């Protein structure tokens, strides 16, 4: 039986992503934070973990990036892409006009910001640790509505006031499965890297990009993040097409290792779908 840690409680999109793996025998391990998901896998409480890493509206999930880059030796094993549909839910019998406040995970409120401004102007929005926690709070608090999946409304006996309140119809979130070791090459892979410069100097980013250009390697994402060492000191988070065992990728990384302070491979894994 495989134990899967995910950002809980029951009814979150992370749980939906975990269930979508389709493993025949699983045991769910609900965690209260992304950091706890990593810790559960690190300490052997779970075999793998499922965490969100990027949303098509709000961008990267910083807690996941920082855990992968700075706090963990786990690698990405797989990626999953889910269509994200938010519902506005409240305790049974509540009407939209009765809503005086909203509780939501910060990613959820960001993905539904325009809808809230248009339909619930002036209502304060407080933060929850997860979508399911927000729904559970709203279900037991008259006058408070929550943003979350319709599944959570069923679990916590809440009532759906409005469906599809996300600002964009194409709202999707990319989740990653974290575990130990690199996946074998499949021929349709993606590699995630953390690149640390020796020192900040003009042309540093151009030098990095040139190595990938010489290898005819397509980058699907590049993002700078503070190194947490001092103000103005940055590293780069990169996603590229290909596997570390592909000859052209391996050559590019070997060249970068000669020029950078550190090249950390965060995972080589099959592309979603």
N, C-alpha and C positions, 0 to 999 in steps of 0.2 A: 504493500500500500504506500502511495506517495503522499507525503504531507506537504501542503502548499500554504505558505504564509501570504496574506494579502492585507491591504489596508481596509479594515473593517469599520464598524461592525457589519453584521449580516445585511445584505441589500445594497452594497456599494457597487459602483461600476467596476471596481477592482475585483470584486467577487465574481461578477459576470464574466470578466476577462479570464479569471482563473478557471471557471467552469467551462469556458469555451475551448480550453485545451483538449477536452474530450478524453481525458485519462479514465480508464475503466474503474479504477479503485483509488479514490483520493480521500484524504482527511484534511479538512480545512482548519487553518490556524489563523484566527482573526487577530489583527494588531491595531493599536491605536494610532500609530504614526508610521511614516515611511522608514524612519530610522529603526523602528522596532522590527519591521519586516526584514531589513538587512541583518539585524542582530539575531533574529530567530534562525536564519539560515547559517550565519556565522557560527552560532553555538550548537547547531545540530538539532534544534527544536523543529526544524522544517527542512525538507529536502531541497525545495526551491521556493522562490518568492515571486510575486507578481506586483509590479509597481508602475504607476503612470510616469512617462518621461517627457511627453510632448503633446500639446493640444493645438489643433489647427487654428484656434482663435487666440488663445492666451499664450501660446508659445511653450517654451521649455518649463518643466517642473524642476525648480532649482534644488529642492531637497533630494531628488533622485540623482541629479547630476553631481551634486557635492558629495553624496554618499559614495557613488561610484569612483569619483576622482580622488577624494581625500581620505575617506573614512573606512574603506572596505577593500578587501582583496578578491571579492567575488566578481565573476564575469557575466556578461549578458549571454544568455543561452538561446534566446528566441525573441522575436517581436510579434506583437498582436495589434491590429488596428480595429477599433470598435467605433461604430456610429453612435454618437452621444445625443440622446434626446432627454431633455429635462422637462419635468412636470412641476407645477406649483401645487403644493399639497398643504392641507391643514386638517384640524380635527373635524370629525363628522358634523355636518350642519352649518359649517362656516361658509359664508358668501364672500365674494371678492371684496365687497364694500366693507366687510367686517374686519379685514386685515389691517392691523395697526403696526406690525413689524414683520421683518423677514429674517430668517436664520439660514445661513448657507456656508458651504465650504468656499474659501476665497476664489478657487478656480471656477466654481459654479456661478458665483455672483458676477465674475468677470465675463463669463460666457453668455450671461443673460442680462447684462447691464442695461442695454437699450430698452428691452421689454419691461424691466422694472421701472425705469424712468418714465415710460409712456403709460403704463397701467397702474403702477403703485407709487406715484410721485410723493416724495417727502417721507416715505416710510423708512425708518432706520434699518440698516442691514448689519446684523452681527455675525461673527465668524463661528463656524463649527469645525471640528477636526475631520469630519467626513460628511458625505452626502447623507448616509444612513443616520448618523447621529443627528443631523439637522432635521430629518423627517421625524425621528423619534421624539425630538423636542417639540416640534410643531404639533404632533399628534396629541400631546398631553398639555399643551398650553393654548388656551382659547385666545384668539386674536392674532396668533403668530402663524405665519405661513413659512414653508420651507421649499427650497429647490432640491430636487433629487429624482432618481429614476422611479418610474411607476411601480416597479417591483418592490421598492422600499415602502411605498404607500400601502401595498397589500400586506407586507410583513408586519408593519407597525399600526395597522388599523387606522390609517389616515385616509382622507378623501381627496381625490384629484380635483382641483378647482379649474386648472387650465393645462392642456397638453401642449407639448412642443413650444416651450417658451424660450428656447435658445435663440440667439440673435441671428444665426446663420444656419441654413438648412443643411449645409455640408459639414457640420460640426463633427469632428472625429478626434479621438485620443489614441495615441500610440502607447501601448504598454510593453514592458520588457520583462522577460522571465530571467531571474538572477539565480546563479548557482556556482558550482566550482568547476573550473577547467574550460578550455576552449572547445567549441563544437567542431566536428570534422567538416571538411570542405564539401559543399553540395553542388557548386557550379552556379548558384544563384544566391550570393551571400552579400552581407553588409558587414563592415568593420567599424567599430567606434574607438576613437583614440583620445587621449589627453596629452597635449603637447606643451612642454614647459621650456621656455627660452632660457639660455644662459644669462642673458642680460637684455634689457630693452634697448633697441637701437633702430635707426631708420632702415627700412627694407626687410625687417625680420619676417613680417607676414608674407611679403613677396617671395622671400627665399623658401618658405614653407610651401606656398602655392606652386612655385616653380618645380619642386621635386615631384609633386603629383601631376603637374602638366607634362613633364618629361616622360612620366610613366603612362600617360594617356589614361589617368585614373579620374573618374568623375566623383566630385564631392557633392553629397546630398545635403550637407549641413556644415557650417562652421560658425562657432560662437565663442566669444571671449568671456572669461570668468575671472574674477579676482583670485589670486593664489592664497589669500588669507595671511600672507607674510607681511606686506606693507602696502600702503595706499599707492596705486599706480602700477602695481606689479600684477601682470595678467598672464593667464595661460589660454590655450585654445582647445575647445572641444570640437572634434571633427567626426563626421560620419562619411564614409566613402563606399563606393560600390566595389565589391571584391572581398576576397578572403586573405588572411595573412599568409596562407600557404600558396597563394597565386604568385608566380615569379615576379611579375611587375610590381605587385604590392610589397612583397618582401624586399625587393631592391630599393624601392622608395623609402621604406622604413629604415633600412640599414643606412642609407645616406643621411636621413634626418637624425639618426642616433649620433652621427659624427658631428652634427652641427647644433644640436639642442641639449639642454641639461637632462631632459628625460622624455622618453616616448613610452607612455603607458597604454597598453592595449586593454581596452575595457570589454572587448568581446568581438568574435567573428562568428556570425550566426546567419541562419536562413532569413531571407527577406520575407516579410509578411505576404501571404497569399501566393 
